[in-house]
């Protein structure tokens, strides 16, 4: 285990049974000694939070009563989680280290009064609330910060967020910027090019999907009601904790009501719940008060949830990257997990793209309380087609001219050959 210069950090890590740095923590710590900004691509669960907290605390000057680091997170839950991790790390310090967490839904007036009396060494929060305290209220003095972290940057890419981010970054031009994200989407590139100084890019675990201990099961709906298939899945599995992902709040509420009426121990989690309710639910979820969580993609990233044994995609996420984020909720810390997804006939291209990313899938259905294999969705295309089969199919797709013109036989044969090639490529996919 790496030894830090500050003894309290070593004591704190020992207390939480932190034995060795992960790949991303090693790389970020080494690069944090350089002056260049950093862009870190690494999956959720790789230890990103400690990757930026440890170097920030290592160089923190506790005697200076000014803000020295700003950490932005896209959601309240993630901001609170970072704050909790940071509080664990400073618990053994003899010096007083002030860390504040500011998010929407918290007491605004209390935050203002607090900041009028003293500034935190480290501030953690959501962009909107930090922007409000810095610009509108003028009580949070972040211009003294040496480090600026933007965590899970690809989770919040609407225009309003980017505008707020630019204004905050403008104040922190002299700070070292560290951007952490599972992926770097194109929409984020203008911001990175404008504000980051000769950034070093690091991609940790590019093969993250195939490295996880996750069994990916796909069940075709065959136009059957999805709730009926979900019933069969629930009767087949006995999860320690399962997350049922839906694409919309209304869909999540429908699934939640259905499972509740079936007598399952279930809760629901989406962005429409107020801050207090979401905070209470995260605590209850991590106390394993439920067996099922019905959720939107707000729960797919960033937030640590203990003991997820199963992920069920009631609907496939529109963005393929979010399939990876959702499935990554299970199969963590060397534990096995199952990701079970419902799909339709027109999802074939989507599933091809997942397989191109290294996901090894099985195609199954439920029968008598068990998962049983079904034919591969591509099995019809993978059969050995005889030449005369292709010839017959190709000819059926080419219309013969009603009037015979000179050279028609040659043109007809050419069109048939083109159709044969198209069919052959399609059948070999």
Legacy VTK file of the C-alpha trace (Angstrom):
# vtk DataFile Version 3.0
C-alpha trace
ASCII
DATASET POLYDATA
POINTS 429 float
0.000 0.000 0.000
1.278 3.448 -0.935
2.207 5.606 2.067
1.075 9.212 2.014
3.060 12.073 3.522
0.178 12.994 5.797
-0.123 10.354 8.486
-3.835 10.926 8.996
-4.534 9.793 5.426
-2.771 6.482 6.022
-4.729 6.027 9.269
-8.033 6.864 7.569
-7.396 4.454 4.675
-6.469 1.678 7.097
-9.692 2.303 9.036
-11.817 1.811 5.910
-9.758 -1.287 4.901
-8.287 0.463 1.860
-5.396 -1.863 0.948
-4.042 -0.655 -2.406
-4.641 2.044 -4.992
-6.634 1.196 -8.095
-5.258 1.873 -11.585
-7.014 5.206 -11.891
-5.873 6.290 -8.410
-2.239 5.442 -9.175
-2.287 7.295 -12.490
-4.085 10.391 -11.222
-1.842 10.653 -8.163
1.295 10.529 -10.313
-0.117 13.042 -12.797
-1.379 15.372 -10.066
2.242 16.411 -9.482
2.295 17.925 -12.996
0.894 21.359 -13.802
-1.186 20.234 -16.790
-4.914 19.704 -16.609
-6.274 16.153 -16.735
-9.055 14.382 -18.632
-9.695 10.983 -17.074
-11.969 8.413 -18.707
-12.753 5.651 -16.229
-15.828 3.628 -15.381
-18.019 4.093 -12.337
-16.706 1.901 -9.517
-13.045 2.250 -10.509
-12.228 4.456 -7.516
-12.422 7.857 -9.202
-13.570 9.724 -6.086
-10.517 8.786 -4.038
-8.384 9.385 -7.139
-8.979 13.128 -6.832
-9.618 13.412 -3.068
-6.285 11.888 -2.005
-3.974 14.235 -3.982
-6.109 17.258 -3.026
-5.863 16.420 0.687
-2.177 15.520 0.387
-1.263 19.053 -0.690
-3.920 20.921 1.308
-2.585 23.686 3.591
-4.787 23.357 6.664
-3.407 26.583 8.171
-4.758 28.704 5.301
-8.448 29.567 5.972
-9.313 29.889 2.274
-10.952 27.735 -0.384
-8.290 25.500 -1.969
-10.354 23.019 -3.983
-13.734 22.988 -5.765
-15.434 19.702 -6.676
-18.543 19.729 -8.885
-20.911 16.776 -9.213
-23.967 16.609 -11.504
-26.413 15.253 -8.898
-27.128 15.856 -5.226
-26.641 12.183 -4.441
-23.180 12.100 -5.981
-22.162 15.357 -4.270
-23.269 13.962 -0.901
-21.386 10.731 -1.553
-18.162 12.620 -2.357
-18.660 14.661 0.828
-19.091 11.465 2.847
-15.886 9.950 1.411
-13.972 13.185 2.069
-15.259 13.304 5.655
-14.011 9.734 6.220
-10.537 10.714 4.984
-10.157 13.749 7.268
-11.552 12.008 10.361
-8.060 11.270 11.736
-6.569 14.714 11.117
-5.362 16.667 14.160
-5.837 19.898 12.221
-9.278 21.274 11.548
-10.218 20.787 7.895
-13.447 22.444 6.753
-15.343 20.762 3.929
-18.739 22.106 2.863
-21.310 20.483 0.584
-23.800 22.732 -1.221
-26.612 21.250 -3.305
-30.120 22.186 -4.350
-32.756 21.291 -1.801
-30.624 22.314 1.189
-31.087 25.384 3.419
-29.857 28.295 1.314
-29.991 30.932 4.081
-28.028 28.734 6.469
-25.328 28.265 3.809
-25.085 32.034 3.279
-24.748 32.738 7.016
-22.128 30.011 7.327
-20.031 31.398 4.467
-20.251 34.945 5.820
-18.315 33.729 8.894
-15.703 31.482 7.251
-14.680 29.834 3.970
-14.212 26.071 3.525
-10.883 24.496 2.579
-12.765 22.283 0.121
-16.165 22.940 -1.389
-18.267 20.165 -2.956
-21.582 20.716 -4.685
-23.858 20.787 -7.673
-23.144 23.413 -10.368
-26.374 25.374 -9.905
-26.007 25.893 -6.153
-22.258 26.650 -6.343
-22.910 29.180 -9.129
-25.648 30.785 -7.040
-23.406 31.201 -3.961
-20.488 32.516 -6.011
-22.223 34.930 -8.397
-25.670 35.804 -7.074
-24.960 35.862 -3.318
-21.221 36.620 -3.597
-20.491 34.702 -0.377
-18.460 31.728 -1.638
-14.914 32.831 -2.566
-13.626 30.112 -4.874
-11.074 32.212 -6.794
-8.324 31.091 -4.377
-8.714 27.397 -5.287
-5.726 25.475 -6.656
-7.752 22.428 -7.781
-11.003 22.200 -9.715
-12.643 18.800 -10.238
-15.585 18.132 -12.545
-16.877 14.637 -11.758
-19.063 12.502 -14.076
-18.935 15.317 -16.624
-20.912 13.458 -19.288
-23.968 13.131 -17.050
-24.975 16.774 -17.334
-24.603 18.120 -20.834
-27.626 20.345 -21.331
-26.882 23.872 -22.530
-27.731 25.457 -19.174
-25.233 23.235 -17.365
-22.471 24.007 -19.897
-23.110 27.745 -19.514
-22.880 27.523 -15.709
-19.761 25.382 -15.979
-18.077 27.943 -18.212
-18.787 30.785 -15.775
-17.403 28.836 -12.812
-14.359 27.716 -14.804
-13.659 31.323 -15.827
-13.265 32.222 -12.138
-10.946 29.216 -11.645
-8.634 29.855 -14.603
-5.516 29.518 -12.452
-6.599 26.225 -10.877
-5.573 22.782 -12.074
-8.646 21.274 -13.751
-9.397 17.555 -13.530
-12.313 16.253 -15.589
-13.567 12.755 -14.744
-16.040 10.940 -16.943
-16.968 7.440 -18.085
-16.936 8.759 -21.661
-16.032 12.059 -23.296
-18.993 12.968 -25.545
-18.622 15.297 -28.524
-20.785 17.954 -26.849
-18.179 18.374 -24.111
-15.247 18.917 -26.506
-15.701 22.701 -27.114
-15.574 23.297 -23.348
-12.472 21.122 -22.906
-10.649 22.774 -25.815
-11.455 26.277 -24.588
-10.682 25.977 -20.882
-8.165 23.158 -20.315
-4.449 23.924 -20.607
-2.511 21.286 -22.593
-4.511 18.527 -20.895
-3.197 15.016 -20.407
-5.804 12.421 -21.386
-5.919 9.065 -19.610
-8.221 6.189 -20.518
-8.369 3.613 -17.747
-9.888 0.166 -18.436
-10.867 0.546 -22.102
-12.081 -3.083 -22.016
-14.178 -2.469 -18.926
-17.311 -4.254 -20.211
-15.732 -7.618 -20.925
-13.672 -7.482 -17.720
-16.676 -7.376 -15.382
-18.174 -10.530 -13.855
-21.553 -9.989 -15.465
-23.753 -12.466 -17.308
-25.725 -10.616 -19.996
-29.088 -12.247 -20.744
-31.450 -10.975 -23.452
-35.100 -11.992 -23.589
-37.153 -11.259 -26.708
-40.604 -9.872 -25.982
-42.222 -11.455 -29.078
-44.930 -8.791 -28.719
-45.855 -10.132 -25.277
-46.651 -7.519 -22.586
-43.410 -6.513 -20.883
-44.998 -6.625 -17.429
-45.877 -10.291 -17.986
-42.249 -11.051 -18.880
-41.089 -9.075 -15.845
-43.354 -11.258 -13.679
-41.642 -14.366 -15.044
-38.185 -12.903 -14.424
-39.101 -11.993 -10.837
-40.371 -15.555 -10.286
-37.102 -16.935 -11.696
-34.532 -14.874 -9.772
-34.081 -14.390 -6.053
-31.957 -11.233 -5.956
-29.958 -9.891 -3.065
-30.806 -6.500 -4.556
-32.112 -5.851 -8.093
-32.443 -2.577 -9.994
-35.179 -2.454 -12.643
-34.265 0.327 -15.087
-36.847 2.251 -17.087
-36.374 5.055 -19.605
-38.951 7.483 -18.226
-40.448 8.504 -14.911
-43.944 7.439 -16.040
-42.688 4.010 -17.097
-40.883 3.618 -13.762
-44.044 4.495 -11.865
-46.035 1.934 -13.879
-43.502 -0.814 -13.108
-43.312 0.217 -9.445
-47.110 0.097 -9.061
-47.175 -3.312 -10.754
-44.508 -4.845 -8.499
-46.068 -3.271 -5.409
-49.428 -4.862 -6.216
-47.629 -8.186 -6.650
-46.379 -7.879 -3.069
-42.686 -7.382 -3.892
-40.433 -5.455 -1.502
-39.863 -2.554 -3.888
-39.118 1.175 -3.944
-38.868 3.753 -6.722
-36.099 6.276 -7.422
-36.205 9.054 -10.023
-35.433 12.751 -10.417
-38.995 13.790 -9.628
-38.593 12.916 -5.933
-37.620 15.764 -3.614
-34.135 16.003 -2.120
-35.064 14.759 1.364
-36.902 11.728 -0.022
-33.995 10.807 -2.316
-31.482 11.152 0.519
-33.587 8.935 2.799
-34.006 6.350 0.042
-30.258 6.109 -0.615
-29.711 5.425 3.096
-32.465 2.795 3.169
-31.229 1.181 -0.046
-27.722 0.843 1.375
-29.247 -0.679 4.523
-30.840 -3.270 2.187
-34.389 -2.375 3.208
-35.608 -3.346 -0.277
-35.147 -6.232 -2.683
-36.133 -4.299 -5.812
-35.484 -0.706 -6.903
-37.327 0.653 -9.926
-35.285 3.545 -11.280
-34.490 5.852 -14.166
-30.924 6.503 -15.315
-30.332 8.855 -12.388
-29.288 5.673 -10.555
-27.140 4.327 -13.395
-24.071 6.397 -12.613
-21.932 7.713 -9.811
-23.876 6.652 -6.716
-22.436 3.659 -4.868
-25.099 1.057 -4.125
-24.103 -1.939 -2.083
-24.987 -5.505 -3.023
-26.652 -5.222 -6.452
-26.879 -8.805 -7.705
-29.209 -8.208 -10.670
-29.928 -5.451 -13.164
-33.116 -5.700 -15.228
-33.546 -3.464 -18.272
-37.321 -3.253 -18.559
-36.492 -1.009 -21.524
-33.120 -0.813 -23.244
-31.588 2.638 -22.724
-31.576 4.811 -25.832
-27.852 5.488 -25.470
-25.704 2.344 -25.699
-23.220 3.818 -23.209
-25.981 3.822 -20.612
-26.451 0.082 -21.096
-22.845 -0.201 -19.916
-23.452 2.153 -16.989
-26.609 0.299 -15.945
-25.071 -3.162 -16.177
-22.023 -1.889 -14.279
-24.196 -1.482 -11.189
-23.731 -5.226 -10.630
-20.738 -7.576 -10.855
-18.628 -5.263 -8.690
-15.898 -5.934 -6.148
-15.170 -9.356 -7.677
-18.801 -10.459 -7.226
-20.871 -12.052 -9.986
-23.933 -10.350 -11.391
-26.674 -10.757 -13.993
-27.982 -8.129 -16.379
-31.318 -9.199 -17.898
-32.724 -7.115 -20.756
-35.955 -7.191 -22.725
-35.560 -6.550 -26.434
-37.631 -6.458 -29.604
-36.976 -7.468 -33.211
-36.010 -3.925 -34.215
-33.276 -3.822 -31.526
-30.939 -6.051 -33.568
-28.584 -3.248 -34.623
-28.415 -2.080 -31.007
-27.449 -5.599 -29.876
-24.849 -5.837 -32.669
-23.257 -2.646 -31.334
-23.156 -4.071 -27.803
-21.441 -7.214 -29.059
-18.929 -5.033 -30.919
-18.052 -3.535 -27.531
-17.109 -6.987 -26.242
-20.316 -7.931 -24.439
-20.815 -11.697 -24.505
-24.566 -12.270 -24.555
-26.874 -15.241 -24.210
-30.429 -15.337 -25.562
-32.887 -16.994 -23.221
-36.452 -17.200 -22.044
-38.069 -18.287 -18.791
-39.657 -21.700 -18.294
-40.806 -23.363 -15.062
-38.806 -20.956 -12.908
-35.559 -21.268 -14.894
-33.765 -19.462 -17.680
-33.492 -21.675 -20.767
-31.511 -21.038 -23.938
-33.261 -20.133 -27.159
-31.890 -19.930 -30.685
-29.417 -17.141 -31.252
-31.209 -14.131 -32.749
-28.831 -14.391 -35.749
-29.208 -18.150 -36.224
-31.370 -17.804 -39.350
-28.779 -15.546 -40.931
-25.917 -17.881 -40.006
-27.253 -20.971 -41.798
-25.347 -22.372 -44.791
-27.082 -20.947 -47.787
-26.644 -22.890 -51.005
-25.794 -21.049 -54.179
-29.124 -21.915 -55.817
-30.981 -20.579 -52.712
-29.268 -17.223 -53.111
-29.818 -17.293 -56.832
-33.533 -17.928 -56.441
-33.924 -15.199 -53.774
-31.931 -12.689 -55.799
-33.979 -13.335 -58.949
-37.179 -12.848 -57.000
-36.004 -9.350 -56.060
-35.186 -8.299 -59.648
-38.114 -7.568 -61.936
-37.845 -8.673 -65.528
-38.615 -5.916 -68.010
-41.988 -6.140 -69.711
-40.487 -5.090 -73.042
-37.352 -6.848 -74.250
-34.629 -4.411 -75.290
-31.141 -5.039 -76.667
-28.693 -6.068 -73.928
-31.460 -6.786 -71.402
-30.041 -10.239 -70.527
-26.676 -8.747 -69.554
-28.292 -6.012 -67.435
-30.613 -8.529 -65.821
-27.711 -10.794 -64.844
-25.799 -7.804 -63.439
-28.755 -6.813 -61.246
-29.155 -10.402 -60.020
-25.456 -10.531 -59.075
-25.762 -7.269 -57.151
-28.758 -8.635 -55.225
-26.882 -11.883 -54.497
-23.981 -9.940 -53.021
-26.344 -7.898 -50.850
-28.076 -11.046 -49.605
-24.766 -12.786 -48.933
-23.452 -9.868 -46.850
-26.704 -9.686 -44.914
-26.785 -13.416 -44.205
-23.189 -13.515 -43.011
-23.655 -10.781 -40.421
LINES 1 430
429 0 1 2 3 4 5 6 7 8 9 10 11 12 13 14 15 16 17 18 19 20 21 22 23 24 25 26 27 28 29 30 31 32 33 34 35 36 37 38 39 40 41 42 43 44 45 46 47 48 49 50 51 52 53 54 55 56 57 58 59 60 61 62 63 64 65 66 67 68 69 70 71 72 73 74 75 76 77 78 79 80 81 82 83 84 85 86 87 88 89 90 91 92 93 94 95 96 97 98 99 100 101 102 103 104 105 106 107 108 109 110 111 112 113 114 115 116 117 118 119 120 121 122 123 124 125 126 127 128 129 130 131 132 133 134 135 136 137 138 139 140 141 142 143 144 145 146 147 148 149 150 151 152 153 154 155 156 157 158 159 160 161 162 163 164 165 166 167 168 169 170 171 172 173 174 175 176 177 178 179 180 181 182 183 184 185 186 187 188 189 190 191 192 193 194 195 196 197 198 199 200 201 202 203 204 205 206 207 208 209 210 211 212 213 214 215 216 217 218 219 220 221 222 223 224 225 226 227 228 229 230 231 232 233 234 235 236 237 238 239 240 241 242 243 244 245 246 247 248 249 250 251 252 253 254 255 256 257 258 259 260 261 262 263 264 265 266 267 268 269 270 271 272 273 274 275 276 277 278 279 280 281 282 283 284 285 286 287 288 289 290 291 292 293 294 295 296 297 298 299 300 301 302 303 304 305 306 307 308 309 310 311 312 313 314 315 316 317 318 319 320 321 322 323 324 325 326 327 328 329 330 331 332 333 334 335 336 337 338 339 340 341 342 343 344 345 346 347 348 349 350 351 352 353 354 355 356 357 358 359 360 361 362 363 364 365 366 367 368 369 370 371 372 373 374 375 376 377 378 379 380 381 382 383 384 385 386 387 388 389 390 391 392 393 394 395 396 397 398 399 400 401 402 403 404 405 406 407 408 409 410 411 412 413 414 415 416 417 418 419 420 421 422 423 424 425 426 427 428
